[in-house]
Structures are given as C-alpha cells and as structure tokens.
Amino acid sequence: MSARLLKKRFRRQQGAAGKHCRFCGSASQLTNLDYKNATFLKNFLTERGKILPSRISGTCALHQRELSQSIRKSRVMALIPYIAPQF
C-alpha cells in the first residue's frame, strides 16, 4: 500500500467521533426546544438569520424538523427576526 493511502486511512480513523443529536439523549433538553425560548433558538441561526443545516448543528432529521418548525413559529410571533439587522 502506498504512503498516500496509508496517510488517508490514518486521517479517517483519527477524526473525532461523529456528531450526535443533543435532543435525543435527554428529555430536559427537549423541553428547551420551544418557540418561546428565543435565546436558545438563536444558537441554531447563522449571523445572517438562516437556519443552520443538520450537518453543521449535529441534530438528527426528526429533531431538525422540530427545530426549524420552532424557529419559524418564533419568527411569526416576532421573537426572532427574519433577517439580520443591517447597520
């Protein structure tokens, strides 16, 4: 086996453990997933106001859908802005 392939295989094994959903583990975190908790939901938005994808936030598909629903509901209630403020 070539040195290049060995290096590539070593890099793959060396990486951190996969991302895990923070909502799947505990029920207490799931209670934070509420549209009224705007400060918590802002952690899942970019600085431009977009919803972070699940590959970056690390949430599973089920909780990503719930998270985006909560964010959208919070935007309708005017707790979170639709876009970032322009200065």
N, CA, C and O atoms as CSV, one atom per row, in Angstrom:
chain,resi,resn,atom,element,x,y,z
A,1,MET,N,N,0.846,-1.179,0.000
A,1,MET,CA,C,0.000,0.000,0.000
A,1,MET,C,C,0.893,1.243,0.000
A,1,MET,O,O,1.927,1.290,0.665
A,2,SER,N,N,0.467,2.226,-0.752
A,2,SER,CA,C,1.281,3.432,-0.873
A,2,SER,C,C,1.189,4.284,0.392
A,2,SER,O,O,0.259,4.160,1.189
A,3,ALA,N,N,2.165,5.132,0.542
A,3,ALA,CA,C,2.212,6.011,1.715
A,3,ALA,C,C,1.040,6.980,1.718
A,3,ALA,O,O,0.531,7.351,2.776
A,4,ARG,N,N,0.610,7.391,0.511
A,4,ARG,CA,C,-0.504,8.322,0.410
A,4,ARG,C,C,-1.796,7.699,0.922
A,4,ARG,O,O,-2.556,8.351,1.638
A,5,LEU,N,N,-2.051,6.449,0.566
A,5,LEU,CA,C,-3.251,5.765,1.027
A,5,LEU,C,C,-3.210,5.493,2.524
A,5,LEU,O,O,-4.235,5.578,3.202
A,6,LEU,N,N,-2.027,5.164,3.043
A,6,LEU,CA,C,-1.894,4.947,4.488
A,6,LEU,C,C,-2.190,6.219,5.259
A,6,LEU,O,O,-2.847,6.193,6.300
A,7,LYS,N,N,-1.697,7.332,4.736
A,7,LYS,CA,C,-1.941,8.621,5.384
A,7,LYS,C,C,-3.428,8.959,5.384
A,7,LYS,O,O,-3.962,9.458,6.374
A,8,LYS,N,N,-4.091,8.680,4.256
A,8,LYS,CA,C,-5.512,8.957,4.124
A,8,LYS,C,C,-6.329,8.097,5.080
A,8,LYS,O,O,-7.258,8.589,5.721
A,9,ARG,N,N,-5.989,6.819,5.179
A,9,ARG,CA,C,-6.701,5.917,6.075
A,9,ARG,C,C,-6.494,6.329,7.533
A,9,ARG,O,O,-7.431,6.270,8.330
A,10,PHE,N,N,-5.292,6.742,7.884
A,10,PHE,CA,C,-4.999,7.165,9.251
A,10,PHE,C,C,-5.789,8.415,9.615
A,10,PHE,O,O,-6.271,8.540,10.741
A,11,ARG,N,N,-5.925,9.346,8.663
A,11,ARG,CA,C,-6.689,10.566,8.915
A,11,ARG,C,C,-8.155,10.267,9.184
A,11,ARG,O,O,-8.771,10.897,10.043
A,12,ARG,N,N,-8.712,9.315,8.459
A,12,ARG,CA,C,-10.113,8.945,8.652
A,12,ARG,C,C,-10.341,8.344,10.035
A,12,ARG,O,O,-11.330,8.665,10.693
A,13,GLN,N,N,-9.448,7.487,10.473
A,13,GLN,CA,C,-9.600,6.830,11.771
A,13,GLN,C,C,-9.354,7.791,12.917
A,13,GLN,O,O,-9.915,7.628,14.000
A,14,GLN,N,N,-8.533,8.777,12.689
A,14,GLN,CA,C,-8.117,9.694,13.734
A,14,GLN,C,C,-9.190,10.711,14.096
A,14,GLN,O,O,-9.181,11.239,15.207
A,15,GLY,N,N,-10.110,10.996,13.186
A,15,GLY,CA,C,-11.109,12.042,13.381
A,15,GLY,C,C,-11.942,11.839,14.640
A,15,GLY,O,O,-11.976,10.756,15.222
A,16,ALA,N,N,-12.599,12.892,15.031
A,16,ALA,CA,C,-13.435,12.862,16.230
A,16,ALA,C,C,-14.642,11.956,16.003
A,16,ALA,O,O,-14.995,11.633,14.869
A,17,ALA,N,N,-15.249,11.567,17.085
A,17,ALA,CA,C,-16.458,10.762,16.987
A,17,ALA,C,C,-17.539,11.576,16.283
A,17,ALA,O,O,-17.531,12.805,16.340
A,18,GLY,N,N,-18.455,10.901,15.630
A,18,GLY,CA,C,-19.491,11.580,14.858
A,18,GLY,C,C,-20.336,12.512,15.707
A,18,GLY,O,O,-20.421,12.368,16.926
A,19,LYS,N,N,-20.949,13.456,15.044
A,19,LYS,CA,C,-21.817,14.390,15.755
A,19,LYS,C,C,-23.048,13.649,16.250
A,19,LYS,O,O,-23.545,12.744,15.578
A,20,HIS,N,N,-23.521,14.014,17.377
A,20,HIS,CA,C,-24.710,13.375,17.920
A,20,HIS,C,C,-25.757,14.439,18.214
A,20,HIS,O,O,-25.441,15.598,18.483
A,21,CYS,N,N,-26.983,14.022,18.155
A,21,CYS,CA,C,-28.088,14.934,18.378
A,21,CYS,C,C,-28.186,15.263,19.862
A,21,CYS,O,O,-28.231,14.364,20.701
A,22,ARG,N,N,-28.218,16.532,20.176
A,22,ARG,CA,C,-28.283,16.922,21.583
A,22,ARG,C,C,-29.668,16.734,22.184
A,22,ARG,O,O,-29.817,16.748,23.406
A,23,PHE,N,N,-30.684,16.557,21.344
A,23,PHE,CA,C,-32.044,16.391,21.839
A,23,PHE,C,C,-32.413,14.934,22.067
A,23,PHE,O,O,-33.314,14.646,22.855
A,24,CYS,N,N,-31.737,14.011,21.396
A,24,CYS,CA,C,-32.088,12.590,21.526
A,24,CYS,C,C,-31.740,12.034,22.908
A,24,CYS,O,O,-32.432,11.143,23.399
A,25,GLY,N,N,-30.696,12.534,23.533
A,25,GLY,CA,C,-30.230,11.960,24.784
A,25,GLY,C,C,-31.110,12.223,25.982
A,25,GLY,O,O,-31.440,11.292,26.717
A,26,SER,N,N,-31.498,13.457,26.199
A,26,SER,CA,C,-32.192,13.785,27.435
A,26,SER,C,C,-33.515,14.499,27.157
A,26,SER,O,O,-33.651,15.249,26.190
A,27,ALA,N,N,-34.467,14.246,28.020
A,27,ALA,CA,C,-35.779,14.885,27.884
A,27,ALA,C,C,-35.723,16.344,28.324
A,27,ALA,O,O,-36.533,17.158,27.880
A,28,SER,N,N,-34.768,16.679,29.198
A,28,SER,CA,C,-34.680,18.063,29.671
A,28,SER,C,C,-34.266,19.012,28.554
A,28,SER,O,O,-34.724,20.154,28.513
A,29,GLN,N,N,-33.407,18.554,27.647
A,29,GLN,CA,C,-33.014,19.394,26.518
A,29,GLN,C,C,-34.164,19.563,25.545
A,29,GLN,O,O,-34.290,20.599,24.891
A,30,LEU,N,N,-35.004,18.537,25.453
A,30,LEU,CA,C,-36.130,18.614,24.527
A,30,LEU,C,C,-37.144,19.660,24.971
A,30,LEU,O,O,-37.851,20.232,24.142
A,31,THR,N,N,-37.217,19.913,26.274
A,31,THR,CA,C,-38.129,20.944,26.753
A,31,THR,C,C,-37.639,22.338,26.361
A,31,THR,O,O,-38.438,23.268,26.250
A,32,ASN,N,N,-36.327,22.486,26.149
A,32,ASN,CA,C,-35.790,23.772,25.693
A,32,ASN,C,C,-36.188,24.075,24.260
A,32,ASN,O,O,-36.159,25.230,23.833
A,33,LEU,N,N,-36.560,23.037,23.514
A,33,LEU,CA,C,-36.944,23.208,22.122
A,33,LEU,C,C,-38.387,23.696,22.057
A,33,LEU,O,O,-39.312,22.939,21.762
A,34,ASP,N,N,-38.548,24.986,22.344
A,34,ASP,CA,C,-39.858,25.605,22.368
A,34,ASP,C,C,-39.750,26.945,21.652
A,34,ASP,O,O,-38.729,27.624,21.757
A,35,TYR,N,N,-40.782,27.325,20.934
A,35,TYR,CA,C,-40.707,28.560,20.151
A,35,TYR,C,C,-40.580,29.796,21.031
A,35,TYR,O,O,-40.141,30.842,20.553
A,36,LYS,N,N,-40.954,29.701,22.312
A,36,LYS,CA,C,-40.868,30.860,23.207
A,36,LYS,C,C,-39.458,31.082,23.746
A,36,LYS,O,O,-39.161,32.153,24.276
A,37,ASN,N,N,-38.588,30.083,23.614
A,37,ASN,CA,C,-37.212,30.174,24.108
A,37,ASN,C,C,-36.320,30.722,22.994
A,37,ASN,O,O,-35.560,29.977,22.377
A,38,ALA,N,N,-36.417,32.012,22.744
A,38,ALA,CA,C,-35.735,32.635,21.611
A,38,ALA,C,C,-34.222,32.640,21.778
A,38,ALA,O,O,-33.502,32.493,20.791
A,39,THR,N,N,-33.726,32.805,22.981
A,39,THR,CA,C,-32.275,32.839,23.175
A,39,THR,C,C,-31.644,31.493,22.838
A,39,THR,O,O,-30.537,31.442,22.303
A,40,PHE,N,N,-32.338,30.410,23.146
A,40,PHE,CA,C,-31.836,29.074,22.813
A,40,PHE,C,C,-31.901,28.834,21.312
A,40,PHE,O,O,-30.983,28.248,20.738
A,41,LEU,N,N,-32.966,29.278,20.677
A,41,LEU,CA,C,-33.132,29.053,19.241
A,41,LEU,C,C,-32.154,29.865,18.409
A,41,LEU,O,O,-31.823,29.472,17.291
A,42,LYS,N,N,-31.685,30.997,18.938
A,42,LYS,CA,C,-30.724,31.815,18.199
A,42,LYS,C,C,-29.388,31.095,18.005
A,42,LYS,O,O,-28.609,31.468,17.127
A,43,ASN,N,N,-29.118,30.068,18.815
A,43,ASN,CA,C,-27.891,29.290,18.643
A,43,ASN,C,C,-27.914,28.476,17.357
A,43,ASN,O,O,-26.861,28.047,16.887
A,44,PHE,N,N,-29.074,28.256,16.785
A,44,PHE,CA,C,-29.212,27.456,15.575
A,44,PHE,C,C,-29.427,28.315,14.340
A,44,PHE,O,O,-29.889,27.822,13.311
A,45,LEU,N,N,-29.097,29.591,14.435
A,45,LEU,CA,C,-29.191,30.518,13.310
A,45,LEU,C,C,-27.809,31.043,12.966
A,45,LEU,O,O,-26.947,31.162,13.836
A,46,THR,N,N,-27.602,31.356,11.694
A,46,THR,CA,C,-26.352,31.986,11.293
A,46,THR,C,C,-26.412,33.468,11.636
A,46,THR,O,O,-27.444,33.964,12.088
A,47,GLU,N,N,-25.327,34.162,11.424
A,47,GLU,CA,C,-25.325,35.599,11.711
A,47,GLU,C,C,-26.204,36.367,10.730
A,47,GLU,O,O,-26.571,37.513,10.989
A,48,ARG,N,N,-26.543,35.740,9.606
A,48,ARG,CA,C,-27.440,36.367,8.626
A,48,ARG,C,C,-28.897,36.032,8.888
A,48,ARG,O,O,-29.785,36.592,8.245
A,49,GLY,N,N,-29.160,35.112,9.837
A,49,GLY,CA,C,-30.531,34.780,10.195
A,49,GLY,C,C,-31.047,33.494,9.584
A,49,GLY,O,O,-32.228,33.180,9.729
A,50,LYS,N,N,-30.185,32.732,8.897
A,50,LYS,CA,C,-30.620,31.484,8.279
A,50,LYS,C,C,-30.544,30.344,9.292
A,50,LYS,O,O,-29.755,30.391,10.237
A,51,ILE,N,N,-31.367,29.327,9.087
A,51,ILE,CA,C,-31.365,28.153,9.962
A,51,ILE,C,C,-30.175,27.279,9.595
A,51,ILE,O,O,-29.955,26.976,8.422
A,52,LEU,N,N,-29.406,26.873,10.607
A,52,LEU,CA,C,-28.254,26.012,10.358
A,52,LEU,C,C,-28.702,24.633,9.893
A,52,LEU,O,O,-29.678,24.099,10.421
A,53,PRO,N,N,-28.009,24.038,8.911
A,53,PRO,CA,C,-28.367,22.693,8.492
A,53,PRO,C,C,-27.973,21.663,9.543
A,53,PRO,O,O,-27.143,21.927,10.413
A,54,SER,N,N,-28.578,20.497,9.448
A,54,SER,CA,C,-28.332,19.461,10.459
A,54,SER,C,C,-26.907,18.938,10.402
A,54,SER,O,O,-26.391,18.461,11.413
A,55,ARG,N,N,-26.256,19.016,9.248
A,55,ARG,CA,C,-24.872,18.531,9.174
A,55,ARG,C,C,-23.918,19.414,9.963
A,55,ARG,O,O,-22.841,18.967,10.357
A,56,ILE,N,N,-24.302,20.655,10.193
A,56,ILE,CA,C,-23.470,21.563,10.988
A,56,ILE,C,C,-23.907,21.569,12.446
A,56,ILE,O,O,-23.072,21.521,13.349
A,57,SER,N,N,-25.217,21.630,12.675
A,57,SER,CA,C,-25.702,21.675,14.055
A,57,SER,C,C,-25.602,20.314,14.737
A,57,SER,O,O,-25.528,20.245,15.964
A,58,GLY,N,N,-25.598,19.226,13.955
A,58,GLY,CA,C,-25.447,17.895,14.536
A,58,GLY,C,C,-26.741,17.275,15.020
A,58,GLY,O,O,-26.709,16.263,15.721
A,59,THR,N,N,-27.873,17.849,14.668
A,59,THR,CA,C,-29.141,17.280,15.107
A,59,THR,C,C,-29.600,16.201,14.131
A,59,THR,O,O,-29.241,16.221,12.954
A,60,CYS,N,N,-30.391,15.268,14.629
A,60,CYS,CA,C,-30.930,14.222,13.756
A,60,CYS,C,C,-32.061,14.819,12.920
A,60,CYS,O,O,-32.502,15.940,13.171
A,61,ALA,N,N,-32.525,14.062,11.928
A,61,ALA,CA,C,-33.530,14.583,10.992
A,61,ALA,C,C,-34.840,14.916,11.695
A,61,ALA,O,O,-35.470,15.928,11.390
A,62,LEU,N,N,-35.250,14.072,12.631
A,62,LEU,CA,C,-36.502,14.296,13.349
A,62,LEU,C,C,-36.458,15.602,14.139
A,62,LEU,O,O,-37.373,16.421,14.059
A,63,HIS,N,N,-35.385,15.782,14.898
A,63,HIS,CA,C,-35.290,16.988,15.720
A,63,HIS,C,C,-34.936,18.225,14.895
A,63,HIS,O,O,-35.246,19.344,15.305
A,64,GLN,N,N,-34.292,18.044,13.739
A,64,GLN,CA,C,-34.042,19.191,12.863
A,64,GLN,C,C,-35.359,19.754,12.346
A,64,GLN,O,O,-35.519,20.970,12.241
A,65,ARG,N,N,-36.306,18.868,12.023
A,65,ARG,CA,C,-37.619,19.334,11.571
A,65,ARG,C,C,-38.354,20.063,12.692
A,65,ARG,O,O,-38.969,21.103,12.457
A,66,GLU,N,N,-38.294,19.524,13.905
A,66,GLU,CA,C,-38.940,20.189,15.044
A,66,GLU,C,C,-38.280,21.533,15.331
A,66,GLU,O,O,-38.953,22.515,15.645
A,67,LEU,N,N,-36.963,21.563,15.220
A,67,LEU,CA,C,-36.212,22.794,15.462
A,67,LEU,C,C,-36.583,23.874,14.448
A,67,LEU,O,O,-36.814,25.025,14.818
A,68,SER,N,N,-36.639,23.504,13.183
A,68,SER,CA,C,-36.984,24.502,12.170
A,68,SER,C,C,-38.430,24.965,12.312
A,68,SER,O,O,-38.728,26.130,12.047
A,69,GLN,N,N,-39.330,24.082,12.722
A,69,GLN,CA,C,-40.713,24.488,12.978
A,69,GLN,C,C,-40.769,25.495,14.126
A,69,GLN,O,O,-41.498,26.485,14.054
A,70,SER,N,N,-40.000,25.240,15.180
A,70,SER,CA,C,-39.975,26.155,16.326
A,70,SER,C,C,-39.414,27.516,15.928
A,70,SER,O,O,-39.915,28.554,16.361
A,71,ILE,N,N,-38.377,27.504,15.108
A,71,ILE,CA,C,-37.774,28.762,14.665
A,71,ILE,C,C,-38.761,29.544,13.813
A,71,ILE,O,O,-38.905,30.756,13.976
A,72,ARG,N,N,-39.442,28.852,12.902
A,72,ARG,CA,C,-40.418,29.532,12.049
A,72,ARG,C,C,-41.572,30.108,12.864
A,72,ARG,O,O,-42.030,31.222,12.607
A,73,LYS,N,N,-42.031,29.350,13.835
A,73,LYS,CA,C,-43.129,29.826,14.681
A,73,LYS,C,C,-42.673,31.039,15.495
A,73,LYS,O,O,-43.435,31.987,15.687
A,74,SER,N,N,-41.428,31.001,15.971
A,74,SER,CA,C,-40.882,32.109,16.735
A,74,SER,C,C,-40.733,33.362,15.864
A,74,SER,O,O,-40.900,34.481,16.348
A,75,ARG,N,N,-40.422,33.169,14.591
A,75,ARG,CA,C,-40.328,34.311,13.680
A,75,ARG,C,C,-41.695,34.941,13.453
A,75,ARG,O,O,-41.814,36.165,13.393
A,76,VAL,N,N,-42.720,34.115,13.327
A,76,VAL,CA,C,-44.074,34.627,13.115
A,76,VAL,C,C,-44.521,35.429,14.326
A,76,VAL,O,O,-45.186,36.456,14.183
A,77,MET,N,N,-44.158,34.964,15.525
A,77,MET,CA,C,-44.524,35.657,16.755
A,77,MET,C,C,-43.619,36.867,17.032
A,77,MET,O,O,-43.780,37.541,18.049
A,78,ALA,N,N,-42.682,37.136,16.140
A,78,ALA,CA,C,-41.748,38.270,16.227
A,78,ALA,C,C,-40.803,38.167,17.414
A,78,ALA,O,O,-40.404,39.190,17.971
A,79,LEU,N,N,-40.436,36.952,17.812
A,79,LEU,CA,C,-39.438,36.767,18.863
A,79,LEU,C,C,-38.029,36.712,18.276
A,79,LEU,O,O,-37.055,37.065,18.941
A,80,ILE,N,N,-37.934,36.271,17.038
A,80,ILE,CA,C,-36.665,36.194,16.307
A,80,ILE,C,C,-36.875,36.937,14.992
A,80,ILE,O,O,-37.916,36.769,14.359
A,81,PRO,N,N,-35.908,37.759,14.564
A,81,PRO,CA,C,-36.073,38.457,13.281
A,81,PRO,C,C,-35.891,37.505,12.096
A,81,PRO,O,O,-35.194,36.496,12.205
A,82,TYR,N,N,-36.514,37.829,10.979
A,82,TYR,CA,C,-36.379,37.017,9.787
A,82,TYR,C,C,-34.980,37.151,9.190
A,82,TYR,O,O,-34.402,36.176,8.711
A,83,ILE,N,N,-34.450,38.361,9.224
A,83,ILE,CA,C,-33.108,38.610,8.682
A,83,ILE,C,C,-32.288,39.334,9.728
A,83,ILE,O,O,-32.823,39.857,10.706
A,84,ALA,N,N,-30.984,39.358,9.512
A,84,ALA,CA,C,-30.085,40.052,10.434
A,84,ALA,C,C,-30.283,41.555,10.313
A,84,ALA,O,O,-30.556,42.057,9.223
A,85,PRO,N,N,-30.148,42.277,11.415
A,85,PRO,CA,C,-30.281,43.736,11.323
A,85,PRO,C,C,-29.133,44.348,10.510
A,85,PRO,O,O,-27.980,43.941,10.656
A,86,GLN,N,N,-29.448,45.312,9.667
A,86,GLN,CA,C,-28.462,45.985,8.829
A,86,GLN,C,C,-27.991,47.244,9.542
A,86,GLN,O,O,-28.794,48.061,9.992
A,87,PHE,N,N,-26.686,47.383,9.633
A,87,PHE,CA,C,-26.106,48.563,10.289
A,87,PHE,C,C,-25.507,49.483,9.299
A,87,PHE,O,O,-24.974,50.528,9.671
